[in-house]
């Protein structure tokens, strides 16, 4: 006697045949859970985007402080002085 577990699984699951049936199934599941799928997804994506942007800014500031203090032999907080950046832009522009 062969055990056909895959055949039993497909027989027990009823997959929707049309898009309307699939949409209705999603609507029923969302009502059971008590939340709207779309608004939760949009909020989480925007929250993730904000976190990524904040982390990028933190990493850029930290990297410039480490680079200026270790490679450039300067004080780490001197990276926030406008005169430091003016000097960097003068070097880049060939002045």
C-alpha positions in Angstrom: 0.0 0.0 0.0 1.6 3.3 -1.1 1.1 6.4 0.9 0.2 9.2 -1.4 0.5 12.2 1.0 0.7 14.8 -1.8 -2.5 13.5 -3.3 -4.3 13.8 0.0 -3.1 17.3 0.5 -4.4 18.5 -2.8 -7.7 16.8 -2.3 -8.2 18.6 1.1 -7.3 22.0 -0.2 -9.8 23.8 -2.3 -8.1 26.3 -4.5 -10.1 29.2 -6.1 -10.8 28.7 -9.8 -11.3 32.4 -10.7 -10.0 35.7 -9.6 -13.3 36.6 -8.0 -13.1 33.5 -5.8 -9.6 34.3 -4.8 -10.6 37.9 -3.9 -13.5 36.7 -1.9 -11.3 34.2 0.0 -8.8 37.0 0.8 -11.6 39.2 2.0 -12.9 36.5 4.3 -9.5 35.9 5.7 -8.9 39.6 6.4 -12.2 39.9 8.1 -11.3 36.9 10.3 -8.0 38.4 11.3 -9.6 41.8 11.9 -7.2 43.9 9.8 -7.0 45.3 6.4 -4.1 43.8 4.4 -3.4 46.9 2.3 -3.1 49.5 5.0 -0.9 47.3 7.2 1.4 46.7 4.2 1.7 50.4 3.3 2.5 51.4 6.9 5.1 48.8 7.3 6.8 49.7 4.1 6.9 53.4 4.9 8.2 52.6 8.4 11.0 50.4 6.9 11.9 53.2 4.5 12.2 55.7 7.3 14.4 53.3 9.3 16.7 52.8 6.3 17.1 56.5 5.6 17.9 57.2 9.3 20.4 54.4 9.4 22.0 55.7 6.2 22.4 59.2 7.7 23.9 57.7 10.9 26.3 55.6 9.0 27.4 58.5 6.8 28.0 60.7 9.8 29.9 58.0 11.7 32.0 57.1 8.6 33.0 60.7 8.0 34.0 61.1 11.7 36.0 57.9 11.6 37.6 58.8 8.3 38.5 62.3 9.3 39.9 61.3 12.7 41.8 58.2 11.8 42.8 58.7 8.2 43.1 62.5 8.3 44.6 62.7 11.8 42.1 65.3 12.9 39.5 65.7 15.7 36.4 63.6 15.1 34.0 66.5 15.8 35.8 68.8 13.4 34.0 67.1 10.6 30.9 69.2 11.5 32.7 72.6 11.0 31.7 74.3 7.8 35.3 75.4 7.2 36.3 71.7 7.0 33.8 71.1 4.2 34.8 74.3 2.5 38.4 73.0 2.4 37.2 69.7 1.0 35.2 71.3 -1.8 38.1 73.6 -2.6 40.3 70.6 -3.0 37.7 68.9 -5.2 37.3 72.0 -7.4 41.1 72.5 -7.8 41.4 75.8 -5.9 
